């Protein structure tokens, strides 16, 4: 009996056919599993039997294992999985025996697939492509060890839901255009233009390189050489390795010349320098902020994200802190939350504003290869209030919109809950008017009716801001 499996959706097709065969207790040796890349078969085949009388049981652990093994490159994977399914019907404890040869082989295949998916998530590098609409487009080429495109692509749909992209592999092409991932047969390797963001990524990669902890074997294990040709940062590795001994020696010499107590005093003094030498212009403030070490967030973030916009505008909009997109690009409100803000501001008739954040460095926690945003704490907000106060002094807005609790705390000094304050105008620490509203990221995190309600309230608050500026009258 021959079962033809499609290129994509193959696990679901295998599961359906395997259930039908197992219900008739067809012997595994009588079934040939084929897929689009199988060698030609010159022999005929008997039709599949109708659904048989035997109930088919598959545990959750088996289905999870089978879904992973289905993305392995071993051509025998389908036959092995069907053999395991038949075994499970008679012995449900079969998968709990690590000494069983079939169970051991399937487990090793699943581990190899999981590792390959992890490498895909870590080593895909996108190149920006010419736009074909309002959304930015990106493309990437990746050569995995196993056919993992279907298993690995949904991660990128969640991670980069705000852009259109394609990932081409020898197995096929995955495309995302804002709704769902679609798959197509393999094509020739696409021409990917140079991407300016790769230079920034190289700068970040070089900045986190620790010459005192160079272990080339571990580096090649975590970043196999076969992926290097598609990674822009690997071009820096030979030079960084060659320079590592000199940098380690310089670090040792620098560490030996000053006592810890003295170094601590110097660091504390450097953090107070901005208070001693206040800048005399917005440009000078930005230049000082680029070197800010007032709190520990500067050590992990890529760069300081200063405000931008119309410095003569009557409106200032203050968010919480930079996100992942802002940290990499060095500009405020360039991610999904920023686009939502700009759309609603335009709808409210707001054309000119100074956009900034209460905290100027990205705060995050790592989860695998992802950087997950974290809210700044009160101490970080107080440290960074120096820069926000400077911006307000030079821009001199007549009205400020505070997006979220962190911005409200920085501007008013009041850390009370936001819900009863939203939509109201308060007096800021410097005497200016502050309109409190939601942060756009809260709207994006919600779904259904709560998201619709929050967005309507957000739009209403921005419309109020536009009306206040138009009338230029104190709030009632």
C-alpha positions in Angstrom: 0.0 0.0 0.0 1.3 3.4 -0.9 0.5 6.7 0.9 1.4 9.9 -0.9 2.1 12.8 1.5 2.1 16.4 0.4 5.1 18.8 0.7 3.3 20.9 3.3 0.7 19.8 5.9 2.4 16.4 5.7 2.1 15.6 9.4 -1.7 16.0 9.4 -1.9 13.9 6.2 0.3 11.2 7.8 -1.9 11.2 11.0 -5.1 10.8 9.0 -3.7 7.9 6.9 -2.0 6.2 9.8 -5.2 6.3 11.9 -7.1 4.6 9.0 -4.4 2.0 8.5 -4.0 1.3 12.3 -7.8 0.9 12.6 -7.5 -2.1 10.2 -4.2 -3.1 11.9 -2.3 -3.1 8.7 1.2 -4.4 9.2 3.9 -1.6 8.9 5.8 -3.7 6.4 3.0 -3.5 3.9 2.9 0.3 3.7 5.2 2.6 1.6 5.2 6.3 2.7 6.1 8.7 -0.1 6.5 12.5 -0.4 7.2 14.8 -3.3 11.0 14.4 -3.1 10.9 10.6 -3.0 12.6 8.5 -5.7 10.3 7.2 -8.5 8.4 4.0 -7.7 8.0 1.6 -10.6 5.7 -0.8 -8.7 2.0 -0.7 -8.3 0.2 -0.5 -5.0 -2.9 -1.8 -3.3 -5.5 0.7 -2.3 -5.8 1.7 1.4 -8.4 -0.4 3.3 -11.5 1.2 4.7 -11.6 2.2 8.3 -11.3 -0.9 10.4 -13.0 -2.1 13.6 -10.1 -1.4 16.0 -10.1 1.8 18.0 -6.9 3.8 17.6 -5.4 5.5 20.6 -2.6 8.0 20.6 -1.3 9.7 23.7 -0.5 13.4 23.9 3.2 12.5 24.4 3.2 10.4 21.3 1.6 13.1 19.2 4.1 15.7 20.4 7.0 13.4 19.6 5.5 12.4 16.2 5.0 16.1 15.2 8.7 16.8 15.8 9.9 13.6 14.1 7.8 14.5 11.1 10.2 17.4 10.4 13.3 15.2 10.4 15.1 14.5 7.1 15.3 10.7 7.6 13.2 9.2 4.7 12.2 6.4 7.1 10.6 8.7 9.6 7.0 8.0 8.5 7.5 4.2 8.6 9.1 4.5 12.0 6.2 6.6 13.3 3.6 4.2 12.0 5.5 1.3 13.6 5.5 3.2 16.9 1.7 4.0 16.5 1.0 0.3 16.2 3.2 -0.4 19.2 1.3 2.1 21.3 -2.0 0.3 20.6 -0.7 -2.8 22.4 1.7 -1.1 25.0 0.9 2.4 26.0 4.0 2.4 28.3 6.2 1.9 25.3 7.4 5.5 25.1 8.4 5.5 28.7 11.1 2.9 28.2 14.3 4.7 27.3 16.1 1.4 26.5 13.7 0.5 23.7 15.6 0.9 20.4 12.7 2.4 18.5 11.8 4.9 21.2 15.5 5.9 21.5 15.8 6.5 17.8 12.6 8.6 17.6 13.8 10.6 20.7 17.2 11.4 19.1 15.4 12.4 15.9 13.1 14.8 17.8 16.1 16.3 19.7 17.8 17.0 16.4 14.7 18.7 15.0 14.3 20.8 18.0 17.9 21.9 17.8 17.6 22.7 14.1 14.5 24.8 14.8 16.4 26.7 17.5 19.2 27.4 15.0 16.7 28.7 12.5 15.2 31.1 15.0 18.7 32.3 16.0 20.4 32.5 12.6 17.8 33.8 10.1 18.9 37.2 9.0 16.4 39.4 7.1 17.2 41.8 4.3 14.8 44.7 3.5 13.2 44.3 0.1 11.6 47.0 -2.1 8.1 47.9 -0.7 5.0 46.9 -2.6 2.5 48.6 -0.3 2.3 50.4 3.1 4.1 47.6 5.0 7.8 47.0 4.9 9.0 43.8 3.2 11.9 41.6 4.2 13.4 38.4 2.8 15.8 35.7 4.1 17.6 32.6 2.9 18.2 29.7 5.3 19.6 26.2 4.9 18.4 24.0 7.7 19.5 20.4 8.3 16.0 19.1 8.3 12.7 20.2 6.5 11.6 22.4 9.4 10.1 25.3 7.5 6.5 24.6 8.7 7.6 24.0 12.3 9.9 27.1 12.5 8.1 29.8 10.5 5.2 30.5 12.9 7.8 31.9 15.4 8.6 34.7 12.9 4.9 35.5 12.4 4.6 36.1 16.1 7.9 38.0 16.4 7.5 40.1 13.2 3.8 40.5 12.9 4.2 44.2 11.8 6.0 43.4 8.6 5.7 41.3 5.4 8.4 38.7 5.0 9.5 35.6 3.2 11.9 32.9 4.2 13.3 30.8 1.4 14.9 27.4 2.0 15.8 24.4 -0.1 12.5 22.8 1.1 10.2 25.6 0.1 9.2 29.2 0.8 7.2 30.6 3.7 5.5 34.0 3.2 3.7 36.2 5.7 1.6 39.2 4.8 0.0 40.2 8.0 -2.6 37.4 8.4 -1.2 33.9 8.2 1.9 32.1 7.0 1.6 30.4 3.5 3.9 27.9 2.0 5.0 27.3 -1.6 7.4 24.8 -3.3 11.1 25.6 -3.4 12.4 28.3 -5.8 15.8 29.4 -6.8 17.7 31.3 -4.1 16.4 34.9 -4.0 18.6 37.9 -4.6 18.8 39.7 -1.3 20.0 43.3 -1.4 22.5 44.6 1.3 20.7 45.8 4.4 21.8 48.9 6.3 20.5 47.4 9.6 23.1 44.7 9.4 25.8 47.3 10.2 23.9 48.1 13.4 23.6 44.4 14.2 27.4 44.0 13.7 27.9 46.9 16.1 25.7 45.3 18.7 27.4 41.9 18.2 30.9 43.4 18.6 29.8 45.3 21.7 28.7 42.1 23.6 31.9 40.2 22.6 33.9 39.3 25.7 37.5 38.6 24.8 38.2 37.1 28.2 35.7 34.2 27.6 36.7 33.0 24.1 36.0 29.3 23.6 36.1 28.6 19.9 34.8 25.1 20.3 31.7 26.3 22.2 31.3 29.1 19.6 31.2 26.7 16.7 28.9 24.4 18.6 26.3 27.1 19.2 26.9 28.9 15.9 27.9 26.1 13.4 30.2 27.2 10.6 27.8 26.1 7.9 25.5 29.1 8.9 28.3 31.7 8.8 28.0 32.6 5.1 24.5 34.0 5.7 25.3 35.9 9.0 26.6 39.4 8.6 28.2 39.4 12.1 30.5 36.4 11.4 32.7 38.6 9.2 33.8 40.2 12.4 34.8 37.0 14.2 38.3 36.4 12.8 39.4 40.0 13.6 37.8 39.9 17.1 39.5 36.5 17.9 42.8 37.9 16.7 42.5 41.0 18.8 41.2 39.1 21.9 44.7 38.6 23.6 45.5 42.3 23.3 42.1 43.3 24.7 42.4 40.9 27.6 45.8 42.2 28.5 44.5 45.8 28.3 41.6 44.8 30.6 44.0 43.3 33.1 46.3 46.3 33.1 43.3 48.6 33.6 41.9 46.5 36.4 45.2 46.5 38.2 45.8 50.2 38.3 42.9 51.3 40.5 41.4 50.0 43.7 37.8 49.0 43.7 36.8 51.8 46.1 38.4 54.4 43.9 36.7 52.9 40.8 33.4 53.1 42.6 33.9 56.7 43.5 34.9 57.5 39.9 31.8 55.8 38.5 29.5 57.6 41.0 31.2 60.9 40.0 30.7 60.2 36.3 27.0 59.6 36.9 26.6 63.0 38.6 28.4 64.9 35.8 25.3 65.9 33.9 24.0 67.6 37.1 27.2 69.6 37.4 27.4 70.6 33.7 23.8 71.0 32.4 23.7 71.4 28.6 22.6 74.7 27.0 20.6 73.3 24.1 18.5 70.4 23.0 21.3 69.2 20.7 23.8 69.3 23.6 21.4 67.4 25.8 21.0 64.7 23.2 24.8 64.4 22.9 25.2 64.0 26.6 22.4 61.5 26.8 24.2 59.3 24.3 26.9 58.7 27.0 24.4 58.3 29.9 25.3 55.9 32.7 22.9 57.2 35.3 21.4 53.8 35.8 22.4 50.2 34.9 20.0 50.0 31.9 22.8 51.5 29.7 24.9 48.4 30.0 22.5 46.0 28.2 20.7 48.4 25.8 22.1 49.0 22.3 21.9 52.8 22.5 20.2 55.7 24.1 16.9 56.5 22.4 16.4 60.3 22.4 13.2 62.1 21.5 12.5 63.4 18.0 9.8 65.4 16.2 9.0 69.1 15.9 10.8 70.9 18.7 8.6 74.0 18.2 5.4 72.0 18.6 2.9 72.8 21.4 2.4 69.1 22.2 4.8 66.6 23.7 3.9 62.9 23.8 5.8 60.8 26.4 5.8 57.1 26.4 7.3 54.6 28.8 10.6 53.3 27.4 12.1 52.2 24.1 11.1 48.7 22.8 13.1 46.3 20.8 12.6 48.1 17.5 13.4 51.5 19.0 16.5 50.2 20.7 17.9 48.8 17.4 17.0 51.8 15.3 17.7 54.6 17.9 14.3 56.3 17.3 11.2 56.5 19.5 7.9 54.9 18.5 9.0 53.0 15.4 7.5 49.6 16.4 3.9 48.4 16.3 2.8 50.6 19.3 4.4 53.6 17.6 2.5 53.0 14.4 -0.8 52.8 16.3 0.0 56.0 18.0 0.8 57.8 14.7 -2.4 56.5 13.1 -4.6 57.7 15.9 -2.8 61.0 16.3 -3.3 61.6 12.5 -7.0 60.7 12.9 -7.3 63.2 15.7 -5.8 66.0 13.6 -2.4 66.1 15.5 0.2 66.9 13.0 3.1 68.3 15.1 4.5 66.9 18.3 7.7 66.0 20.1 7.8 62.3 20.8 10.0 60.9 23.6 10.0 58.4 26.5 10.2 58.7 30.2 13.2 56.2 30.2 15.8 56.4 27.4 17.2 52.9 27.5 15.5 49.6 26.5 14.9 47.3 29.5 14.3 43.7 28.7 14.7 40.0 29.8 16.0 37.4 27.4 14.0 34.4 26.5 16.0 32.2 24.1 16.9 34.5 21.2 14.1 37.0 22.1 14.4 40.2 24.1 11.2 40.6 26.1 10.2 44.1 27.2 10.1 44.9 30.9 8.6 47.9 32.6 11.1 50.3 34.2 11.0 50.6 38.0 10.7 53.7 40.0 14.4 54.2 40.5 15.1 54.0 36.8 12.3 56.5 36.1 13.8 58.9 38.7 17.3 58.5 37.2 16.1 59.3 33.7 13.8 62.2 34.7 16.9 64.4 34.4 16.8 63.9 30.6 13.0 64.3 30.4 13.1 67.5 32.3 15.8 68.9 30.0 13.6 68.0 26.9 10.7 69.8 28.5 12.8 72.8 29.3 14.0 73.2 25.7 10.8 72.1 23.9 8.4 74.0 26.3 5.2 72.2 25.3 1.9 73.7 26.3 0.3 70.3 26.7 1.9 66.8 27.4 0.2 63.5 26.8 1.4 60.8 29.2 1.2 57.3 27.6 0.8 54.8 30.5 1.7 54.6 34.2 5.5 55.1 33.8 5.1 58.3 31.8 2.5 59.6 34.3 4.8 58.9 37.2 7.7 60.6 35.5 5.7 63.7 34.6 3.5 64.2 37.7 5.3 62.3 40.5 2.1 60.4 41.1 2.3 56.6 41.0 -1.3 55.9 41.7 -3.4 53.5 39.5 -4.0 54.8 36.0 -7.5 53.7 35.3 -9.3 56.4 37.3 -6.9 59.0 36.0 -7.2 58.2 32.3 -8.8 60.9 30.2 -8.1 63.6 32.8 -5.7 66.5 32.8 -3.3 66.8 35.8 -0.7 69.3 36.7 2.9 68.1 36.1 5.9 68.5 38.4 7.0 71.5 36.4 3.5 73.1 36.4 2.6 72.1 32.9 -0.7 70.3 31.9 -0.5 66.5 31.5 -3.3 64.5 29.9 -3.2 60.9 31.0 -4.1 58.1 28.6 -3.3 54.4 27.8 -0.1 53.3 26.3 -0.7 51.9 22.7 1.1 48.7 23.7 -1.8 48.0 26.1 -4.2 48.1 23.2 -2.1 45.7 21.2 -1.9 43.2 24.1 -5.7 43.0 24.4 -8.1 41.4 22.0 -11.7 41.5 21.2 -14.0 44.0 22.9 -11.5 45.1 25.6 -9.1 46.1 22.8 -11.8 48.0 20.9 -12.8 49.9 24.1 -9.3 50.8 25.0 -8.6 52.0 21.4 -11.8 54.1 21.4 -10.7 55.7 24.8 -7.2 56.3 23.4 -8.6 58.0 20.3 -11.0 60.1 22.4 -8.1 61.3 24.6 -6.0 62.3 21.6 -9.0 64.2 20.2 -9.2 66.0 23.6 -5.5 66.9 23.3 -6.1 68.3 19.9 -9.1 70.3 21.1 -7.2 71.7 24.1 -4.4 72.8 21.9 -6.8 74.4 19.4 -8.5 76.4 22.2 -5.3 76.9 24.1 -7.4 77.2 27.2 -6.6 75.7 30.7 -8.5 72.5 31.3 -11.8 72.9 33.0 
